C-alpha cells in the first residue's frame, strides 16, 4: 500500500482578491476618463431608482449620466431610467443577491467615454453587496424612513464601507417613528467620515444638495487627473 | 447568501495551489474570517460542504478562525478590541481610528495529501 503523506501549505490569499483586482482596473479606467462612478446600496424599496429619476432632472442636460441596474429579475428599473432619455443597462443576476466587479467589466465596452456620471444601482439588499467592490469612486447607502432608524447598527458593514449616507423619504418622517437625529448619530459612530444627506424625492427636498455633492466629487477626480 | 460566491472563489484558489503542489486531496482548509467580513461562518461551512462534492476537497473539512475587530487610536495610540461597532476610542473618545484587523476573508492554509 502506498504511503500517504500529508503536507501543510500556507497560502494567505484574499477570497475577494480576484473581485478587488477587477474593481481596481474598472476604477482606474473610468477615473482616467473623468467619469465619476457611484455605487448605490440599500434594502429593496428604499428609493434608489426614484432617486436616480429625480437626480437626472437636475444633472441632465448639463451633465451626461448613465445607469447600470442590478436586479434579480426584470428590465423594469432600466426601462424607468430609459424613459427619462438616459442610457441604462440592466444586469439580471437570476437569483444572486449582489453585483460583482466582473459583471460591470462585461458591460465596459458599452459605456460611452464622454460620460460624467455612471451610477450603479445594486441589487436591493443591505448585506451582501457591501462585500463587493465594483470599482466605484463613491459608495452611497440609502436608508428610507419606513425601514426604521436602527439599521446602521444592525447592518454595520454597508455603513462602514460607504462614503455617503442618504436618508430618503423624509416626507414620511412626521407620520412614522423614525428619529433622524438618532440614525445620523449611530451611523457616525460606526463611520465618522460618512457624508450625511437627507432627501425626499416627493417634495424634492435635498436633491439639489445631493447633486452638488456628486458635482463636487466629479470636479475632485478631474482635478486629480489634471 | 453571498457565501456561495465566496466559496466558489475559495475553490479557485485552493485548486490552483493544490495543482502547484501536485496534491491528490485537500483534507483540511483554514479560513480567517474577520468580525467585519460581512459573512456568517456557519453559512460558509454549509456552502463549502455543498460545493466540495466531486472536487479535490470532497473529503475536506473547513475550519474557520474568527478574527476580532482590532482598532488603533491615532491620537492616544491605544490599541483596542471592539465587540460593538462603535468607532470611537474607548480611552480618549477620538474618532481618528485605524482598523488593524477584523476585515479579513483569507485562505490561511491547507493540508494536502501527496504521494
Interface residues (C-beta under 8 A of the other chain):
Chain A: X2 X4 X5 X6 X7 X8 X9 X10 X11 X12 X13 X14 X15 X16 X17 X18 X19 X96 X97 X98 X100 X127 X128 X130 X131 X132 X153 X156 X157 X160 X188 X189 X190 X191 X192
Chain B: X1 X2 X5 X6 X9 X10 X12 X13 X17 X21 X23 X27 X31 X36 X37 X38 X39 X85 X86 X87 X88 X95 X97 X104 X105 X106 X107 X108 X109 X110 X111 X112 X113 X114 X115
